[in-house]
Amino acid sequence: MKCCRVQLYLAGRVRKGFYQVKKAITYDLALDKVELIKEGYEWFWPLTGFISLYSAYLLKERLDRLSWLNRWNHKNEKWLIKRMKKWLKRESWFQDKEVEIFPMVRPVSFKSIPLIKETRTVEKKEVQQVAAMLRGRNFYFSEIAEGLKEMGLYQSVSRIKKNLISLLVSGKVEMIPANLPAKSICIRCGNEGLKPTKCGICGQMIWYCPQCLSMGESLTCRPLFRRKDGVKLGKKEIESYKPHYSFSLSFYQRKLAQQLSNAFEDEEVQDWLLWAVCGAGKTEITFDLIAKVLKRGGRVLFTSPRREVVRQMEERLKAAFPEVSLVGLYGGAENKLIQAQLTVATVHQLVRFYQAFDLIIFDEVDAYPYQGDKWLKRLIERSRKKDGRLIYLSATPGEDLLRQVRSGKLRVLSLPVRFHKKEVPVPILKSIKLPTVPEFSRMPDQVNEWIVETIYKDLAQLYIFLPTRRMVEIFGRSLQEFYKEIGLAYWVQYTHSKDQERFRKVKEFLQGDFPVLVTTTILERGVTVPKSNVLVLYANQEEIFNYQSLIQMAGRAGRSIKAPYGKVWFVGHVISKEMKKAREWIIRMNEIARERGLLDEKVD
């Protein structure tokens, strides 16, 4: 159904003493007639022959504004046709060749139509399967068919078309063009930059969305089927989910978890910020709230801009809620179209959701590429129900969030201490002469000393962060060559966003299979190693390493209760303002924790 030609029609009935006129678009009028009779409609009037989906959509929009249609008088037929032709001539978005397409016929009574036997019935169970597949979703026809297969349900193309007609006529599902050129917006993803092209099937001028190309073409003539999740979150618990924790929550974590759960009942405020330092256990603090929503039959989304964060969160949430249906959505994941109570997804994967979630938990909201991206923000807003709640999690909230906090639009809950109640490691700032990229083989002795100190003295693993992929590859290979001479080349691995072996290497590093990982900012968040130090080289490159990024990288150290004291070095040609700001921020958070009496000052 990439190039969909449709018909526009009216249908009328009397319901509870009031006259009702339905304005609708269909790709199979014969199937609609059958469903209209079931819904109690008495007559129908096909207004057009087969025209483009977008033209039909625009005409229907205008018909919806005519309130007098619900006081229908058959004497108005000629006037209505004349009015519609004027719309066509006036509106530049209509195709000229479609102007003279309206047949001059009178509305037809259903009593005079013999039903075609094979179109008479649809299986109620199959209709329910399609409805369930579309709950809170934006799907193309092909995605509906694929999603049913992923769920182990098979329906032929003709059956799916019939079942969709049943849902469209009943108003449970709507069919719209994937994008609207007149408004310059993609309905599927919310992008506002459409580009013109020619349809390869009908040859007409259409528009496509560049943002959607990697996840399925959004074309003006391609129908999108969507359905709001109409299930209202109940007050009573209908399930008995209880989260499984990998550790016992501290007193302060439990207190914050209770505050967050209570905040969910506040109908005046829908958005909250949980502001906690790196390693505070922000994710675990949300588990009680997740369980609360799931118990009431609600749906929960845990999302982040970073794929590494989502992959790790998928495993943690599976362990915390083993009896709950869960799906992970990110590049390379399987079964992306099935429904689940708990969804873990990168923000980009939300293009297929529409008013679906009662609760959205947004981790690392300040991370690239979300920060400052209006398109991704629209995806988040469109994915939650109108009364859905949104909880932001961040250790380093950006100015946009802080502005919302100051204005009262966003309520904030804060926790300036880690779950093990020790200080966040304060970075050591170093200004030394670092080599240019081609000279990486001659890295200063002090860098090697920090590596040796981490491995031999601290018995820890080491993150080495560099600004670019090229620098990571050159320095990583240089280190491997250095340690190869003493038979320890396997000690060092390097990875970045374009590395095909990236997930394997990260997994092995987390398992402790090797001590040194050279990487970019892709691992600044959401990755936890029990005992680790952090070395940031060329930390003065402010266009890449801003203070938020540096704080996140520093937050990789000292994260476990067995090794809460890790070391952090920020190293650059000079000590930049961002390096100083990151250090001052961490010191201030530690001071606030001390002032509140949250720190355990005992020396282990």
LINUR-V497572 format. One record per run of one state. SS is the DSSP state (alpha for helix, beta for strand, coil for the rest). FROM is the first residue (numbers start at 1). LEN is the number of residues. If there is no record, write none. Layout:
ss={SS | SS}
from={FROM | FROM}
len={LEN | LEN}
//
This chain:
ss={coil | beta | coil | beta | coil | alpha | coil | beta | coil | beta | alpha | coil | alpha | coil | alpha | coil | alpha | coil | beta | alpha | coil | alpha | coil | alpha | coil | beta | coil | beta | coil | alpha | coil | alpha | coil | beta | coil | beta | alpha | coil | beta | coil | beta | coil | beta | alpha | coil | beta | coil | beta | coil | alpha | coil | beta | coil | alpha | coil | alpha | coil | beta | coil | alpha | coil | beta | coil | beta | alpha | beta | coil | beta | coil | alpha | beta | coil | alpha | coil | beta | coil | beta | coil | alpha | coil | alpha | coil | beta | coil | alpha | coil | alpha | beta | coil | alpha | coil | beta | coil | alpha | coil | beta | coil | alpha | coil | beta | coil | alpha | coil}
from={1 | 5 | 16 | 18 | 27 | 29 | 39 | 43 | 47 | 51 | 53 | 65 | 67 | 72 | 74 | 91 | 96 | 99 | 108 | 110 | 113 | 117 | 120 | 124 | 134 | 135 | 136 | 137 | 140 | 141 | 151 | 157 | 170 | 174 | 178 | 179 | 181 | 184 | 185 | 187 | 194 | 199 | 205 | 210 | 216 | 219 | 220 | 223 | 228 | 251 | 264 | 271 | 277 | 282 | 286 | 287 | 296 | 300 | 305 | 307 | 321 | 326 | 330 | 342 | 347 | 353 | 354 | 357 | 364 | 374 | 384 | 395 | 399 | 408 | 411 | 416 | 428 | 432 | 437 | 443 | 445 | 458 | 461 | 466 | 469 | 485 | 489 | 492 | 495 | 502 | 511 | 516 | 520 | 521 | 524 | 532 | 538 | 547 | 555 | 568 | 573 | 577 | 596}
len={4 | 11 | 2 | 9 | 2 | 10 | 4 | 4 | 4 | 2 | 12 | 2 | 5 | 2 | 17 | 5 | 3 | 9 | 2 | 3 | 4 | 3 | 4 | 10 | 1 | 1 | 1 | 3 | 1 | 10 | 6 | 13 | 4 | 4 | 1 | 2 | 3 | 1 | 2 | 7 | 5 | 6 | 5 | 6 | 3 | 1 | 3 | 5 | 23 | 13 | 7 | 6 | 5 | 4 | 1 | 9 | 4 | 5 | 2 | 14 | 5 | 4 | 12 | 5 | 6 | 1 | 3 | 7 | 10 | 10 | 11 | 4 | 9 | 3 | 5 | 12 | 4 | 5 | 6 | 2 | 13 | 3 | 5 | 3 | 16 | 4 | 3 | 3 | 7 | 9 | 5 | 4 | 1 | 3 | 8 | 6 | 9 | 8 | 13 | 5 | 4 | 19 | 9}
//
